[in-house]
Amino acid sequence: MDNNLALVYLSILVGLLVFAVVGVFRQIFKTRRRESSLSRLRNKLNKEKGTAQEYYELASIYSEKKVYSQAIGLFQKALKAAEEEGEESIAPIYNGLGYAYFAQEQYDLAIRQYKEALKSKPDYVTALNNLGHAYERKKLNAQALQSYEEALKFAPKNTTAKRRAESLRRLVSV
């Protein structure tokens, strides 16, 4: 009986170790891939003018690394390049720029960028969620609720918008 119990404990331990090792290696490969992209894009954009997509990718990497000041400049370059290229899908660029401003607690600038994203693509649920969050931070609960409800029109199963809208309904009705 003791051998069986020891075998169960050992099996659980080995299973947990395998799970941890797999998680660590996944994180290492993800980081290496991001750093490789960062290096490649930075080198390319230092030598020559890039596309809107390249500026956007590099800005997104800087945002992930929480280097928002550099991300903002790159998102702005992406917008300029998109304008020159005649690119129509600029909503993600405006949303990324809004996120970078939001992370720096520049909520008015973030709101402006989210609204620009929504002008370009009115059904952009991520921008609607982000706009609602920015309004919440500014204590503009009615506008935040409106943004979340708009997001729910386009994505009824959006858990973030559902949860936040329910919470705000209670605050707004009081």
Long-range contacts (C-beta under 8 A, 24 or more apart in sequence): 34-61, 34-64, 37-61, 38-65, 49-81, 50-77, 50-81, 51-81, 51-85, 52-78, 52-79, 52-81, 52-82, 52-85, 52-87, 52-90, 52-93, 53-78, 55-81, 56-92, 56-93, 56-96, 59-96, 59-97, 59-100, 60-96, 63-96, 63-99, 63-100, 63-103, 66-103, 68-100, 68-101, 68-103, 68-104, 69-104, 71-96, 71-100, 72-97, 72-100, 72-101, 75-100, 88-120, 89-120, 89-121, 90-117, 90-120, 91-117, 91-118, 91-120, 91-121, 91-124, 91-127, 92-117, 93-117, 94-120, 94-127, 95-124, 95-126, 95-127, 95-130, 98-127, 98-130, 98-131, 98-134, 99-130, 102-130, 102-133, 102-134, 102-137, 105-137, 107-134, 107-137, 107-138, 108-138, 110-134, 111-135, 111-138, 123-154, 125-151, 125-154, 125-155, 125-158, 125-161, 128-154, 128-161, 129-158, 129-160, 129-161, 129-164, 132-161, 132-164, 133-164, 136-164, 136-168, 141-168, 141-171, 141-172, 142-172, 144-168, 145-169, 145-172
